[in-house]
């Protein structure tokens, strides 16, 4: 999003004055709204690892909570893109006994989380 904003800012120099700045203002507003939305999602998400279970809860008004016993966890998969490796975030999928697959998307330090679950 920042790269697109920088490109629009560069193009705004070429475009007539009001049109170029209108594009810059529009992308700036989109970036601010996206940052506030992502921050709110982060604020309303809880992750906990105890010696007996993993607890994942998210939501503000509509609350979704997933608890999984440690003895039911078969494996933990970590998926990180190249950008995720640079900024240290990714998706962790907890595979439980049976058909339980719980992806936890865009968490910080997914390898640390995986190590905390496997060490407990």
VOBA-1610 file (N, C-alpha, C; in pm, whole numbers, padded with zeros to 5 digits, always signed):
BEGIN
Unk+00083-00118+00000Unk+00000+00000+00000Unk+00088+00125+00000Unk+00197+00122+00075Unk+00286+00237+00081Unk+00354+00258-00054Unk+00388+00148-00123Unk+00451+00160-00255Unk+00355+00223-00355Unk+00230+00182-00348Unk+00130+00240-00439Unk+00113+00388-00409Unk+00112+00424-00281Unk+00101+00564-00243Unk+00220+00646-00292Unk+00340+00588-00286Unk+00458+00658-00334Unk+00453+00676-00486Unk+00402+00574-00557Unk+00389+00586-00702Unk+00287+00693-00738Unk+00176+00695-00664Unk+00074+00797-00691Unk+00129+00936-00661Unk+00209+00948-00555Unk+00270+01077-00523Unk+00364+01121-00635Unk+00437+01024-00692Unk+00525+01056-00804Unk+00448+01098-00927Unk+00336+01029-00953Unk+00253+01064-01068Unk+00182+01197-01046Unk+00155+01231-00919Unk+00084+01356-00891Unk+00165+01478-00934Unk+00295+01463-00946Unk+00378+01574-00993Unk+00349+01600-01140Unk+00323+01493-01215Unk+00296+01505-01358Unk+00154+01555-01384Unk+00058+01507-01301Unk-00082+01543-01320Unk-00107+01688-01280Unk-00215+01746-01327Unk-00250+01882-01282Unk-00266+01886-01130Unk-00245+02001-01072Unk-00237+02017-00926Unk-00356+01956-00850Unk-00480+01990-00876Unk-00587+01935-00790Unk-00608+01786-00809Unk-00589+01734-00930Unk-00612+01593-00955Unk-00506+01507-00886Unk-00380+01547-00896Unk-00272+01472-00834Unk-00285+01466-00683Unk-00314+01577-00619Unk-00327+01579-00475Unk-00453+01507-00428Unk-00555+01502-00514Unk-00675+01426-00480Unk-00642+01277-00471Unk-00560+01225-00565Unk-00518+01086-00559Unk-00434+01059-00435Unk-00344+01149-00402Unk-00260+01132-00285Unk-00346+01129-00158Unk-00441+01221-00147Unk-00529+01226-00030Unk-00615+01100-00021Unk-00662+01050-00134Unk-00745+00931-00135Unk-00666+00809-00085Unk-00546+00789-00134Unk-00466+00676-00090Unk-00420+00691+00055Unk-00397+00813+00099Unk-00362+00836+00239Unk-00478+00798+00330Unk-00601+00834+00292Unk-00718+00797+00372Unk-00738+00646+00375Unk-00718+00580+00261Unk-00730+00434+00258Unk-00627+00370+00349Unk-00504+00421+00347Unk-00398+00366+00432Unk-00430+00386+00580Unk-00483+00502+00616Unk-00518+00530+00757Unk-00632+00439+00802Unk-00735+00424+00719Unk-00847+00336+00755Unk-00800+00193+00770Unk-00714+00147+00681Unk-00663+00010+00688Unk-00579-00011+00813Unk-00497+00087+00849Unk-00413+00075+00968Unk-00499+00071+01095Unk-00601+00154+01102Unk-00689+00154+01219Unk-00766+00021+01228Unk-00813-00028+01115Unk-00886-00156+01113Unk-00797-00271+01158Unk-00676-00279+01105Unk-00585-00386+01144Unk-00543-00375+01291Unk-00524-00254+01339Unk-00491-00233+01479Unk-00604-00277+01572Unk-00728-00252+01530Unk-00843-00294+01610Unk-00854-00446+01614Unk-00830-00512+01499Unk-00832-00658+01497Unk-00725-00715+01590Unk-00608-00653+01588Unk-00499-00698+01674Unk-00533-00678+01822Unk-00599-00568+01853Unk-00635-00535+01991Unk-00739-00632+02046Unk-00829-00683+01959Unk-00937-00770+02003Unk-00905-00918+01987Unk-00779-00953+01963Unk-00738-01092+01947Unk-00651-01133+02066Unk-00682-01250+02120Unk-00605-01303+02233Unk-00548-01439+02196Unk-00424-01461+02229Unk-00357-01591+02211Unk-00292-01628+02343Unk-00315-01750+02387Unk-00253-01795+02512Unk-00209-01940+02496Unk-00092-01969+02548Unk-00040-02106+02549Unk-00010-02141+02694Unk-00079-02243+02743Unk-00053-02292+02878Unk+00007-02432+02867Unk+00033-02492+02982Unk+00088-02628+02978Unk-00019-02732+02943Unk-00146-02693+02940Unk-00254-02787+02909Unk-00329-02758+02781Unk-00333-02631+02736Unk-00411-02601+02618Unk-00362-02475+02547Unk-00410-02460+02425Unk-00387-02341+02344Unk-00523-02272+02330Unk-00527-02142+02359Unk-00651-02066+02354Unk-00634-01954+02253Unk-00730-01945+02161Unk-00730-01841+02058Unk-00869-01780+02056Unk-00877-01651+02085Unk-01005-01581+02086Unk-00993-01454+02005Unk-01097-01424+01928Unk-01095-01302+01848Unk-01235-01244+01839Unk-01241-01115+01811Unk-01369-01048+01793Unk-01397-00950+01905Unk-01483-00854+01876Unk-01520-00753+01975Unk-01665-00773+02017Unk-01757-00764+01924Unk-01897-00787+01955Unk-01930-00935+01935Unk-01896-00987+01820Unk-01912-01130+01793Unk-01780-01197+01830Unk-01780-01275+01934Unk-01658-01335+01987Unk-01647-01481+01943Unk-01534-01518+01886Unk-01507-01657+01849Unk-01388-01704+01931Unk-01406-01817+01996Unk-01301-01870+02082Unk-01276-02016+02047Unk-01148-02052+02037Unk-01108-02189+02008Unk-01010-02231+02117Unk-01039-02344+02181Unk-00949-02401+02279Unk-00914-02542+02234Unk-00787-02576+02243Unk-00744-02710+02203Unk-00649-02764+02310Unk-00678-02883+02355Unk-00591-02948+02453Unk-00457-02982+02388Unk-00352-02976+02466Unk-00218-03005+02414Unk-00207-03149+02365Unk-00275-03242+02430Unk-00264-03382+02389Unk-00339-03409+02259Unk-00425-03316+02215Unk-00497-03333+02088Unk-00422-03273+01969Unk-00317-03198+01995Unk-00242-03133+01887Unk-00146-03234+01825Unk-00161-03254+01694Unk-00074-03347+01622Unk+00046-03275+01560Unk+00020-03160+01495Unk+00129-03086+01433Unk+00092-02939+01423Unk+00194-02859+01400Unk+00175-02715+01384Unk+00251-02672+01260Unk+00179-02613+01165Unk+00239-02567+01040Unk+00254-02416+01043Unk+00366-02366+00995Unk+00390-02222+00987Unk+00409-02186+00840Unk+00332-02089+00792Unk+00344-02039+00655Unk+00383-01892+00661Unk+00494-01859+00594Unk+00540-01720+00587Unk+00576-01688+00444Unk+00530-01574+00396Unk+00574-01526+00265Unk+00711-01461+00281Unk+00769-01418+00170Unk+00899-01350+00178Unk+00885-01219+00257Unk+00775-01148+00234Unk+00749-01024+00308Unk+00725-01055+00456Unk+00657-01167+00483Unk+00634-01210+00620Unk+00763-01249+00691Unk+00857-01308+00618Unk+00986-01341+00677Unk+01064-01215+00714Unk+01055-01114+00627Unk+01125-00989+00655Unk+01069-00919+00779Unk+00936-00917+00791Unk+00871-00846+00902Unk+00830-00939+01016Unk+00863-01068+01005Unk+00840-01168+01110Unk+00693-01182+01149Unk+00609-01214+01048Unk+00471-01249+01074Unk+00432-01361+00979Unk+00324-01430+01011Unk+00281-01540+00926Unk+00154-01604+00977Unk+00121-01718+00918Unk+00001-01793+00953Unk+00043-01925+01017Unk-00014-01954+01132Unk+00012-02078+01202Unk-00115-02162+01194Unk-00102-02286+01150Unk-00215-02377+01144Unk-00193-02490+01243Unk-00286-02503+01337Unk-00278-02607+01439Unk-00362-02724+01391Unk-00299-02838+01370Unk-00368-02958+01326Unk-00392-03047+01447Unk-00520-03070+01474Unk-00556-03151+01590Unk-00595-03291+01552Unk-00620-03372+01653Unk-00662-03509+01632Unk-00796-03509+01558Unk-00806-03593+01457Unk-00928-03594+01376Unk-00914-03499+01260Unk-01010-03412+01242Unk-01010-03321+01127Unk-00999-03175+01168Unk-00955-03146+01288Unk-00949-03009+01336Unk-00827-02937+01276Unk-00853-02828+01204Unk-00747-02743+01149Unk-00783-02600+01183Unk-00704-02536+01265Unk-00733-02399+01307Unk-00623-02305+01259Unk-00644-02232+01148Unk-00542-02135+01106Unk-00553-02007+01188Unk-00439-01959+01231Unk-00430-01831+01301Unk-00349-01741+01210Unk-00414-01644+01150Unk-00354-01563+01045Unk-00284-01439+01099Unk-00176-01404+01032Unk-00102-01278+01053Unk-00066-01255+01199Unk+00004-01351+01259Unk+00051-01330+01396Unk+00199-01297+01393Unk+00240-01219+01491Unk+00381-01184+01506Unk+00458-01306+01556Unk+00578-01319+01511Unk+00672-01422+01555Unk+00607-01561+01557Unk+00566-01611+01440Unk+00499-01741+01438Unk+00589-01856+01479Unk+00719-01846+01456Unk+00809-01954+01497Unk+00823-01959+01649Unk+00822-01844+01714Unk+00826-01840+01860Unk+00699-01902+01917Unk+00584-01871+01854Unk+00457-01929+01897Unk+00459-02082+01882Unk+00505-02130+01767Unk+00512-02273+01744Unk+00604-02340+01846Unk+00718-02279+01875Unk+00811-02336+01973Unk+00750-02337+02113Unk+00670-02236+02145Unk+00605-02232+02277Unk+00503-02345+02289Unk+00432-02373+02180Unk+00332-02481+02185Unk+00401-02617+02190Unk+00504-02636+02111Unk+00568-02769+02108Unk+00651-02795+02235Unk+00698-02689+02301Unk+00777-02707+02423Unk+00690-02734+02545Unk+00563-02692+02538Unk+00476-02708+02656Unk+00428-02848+02675
//
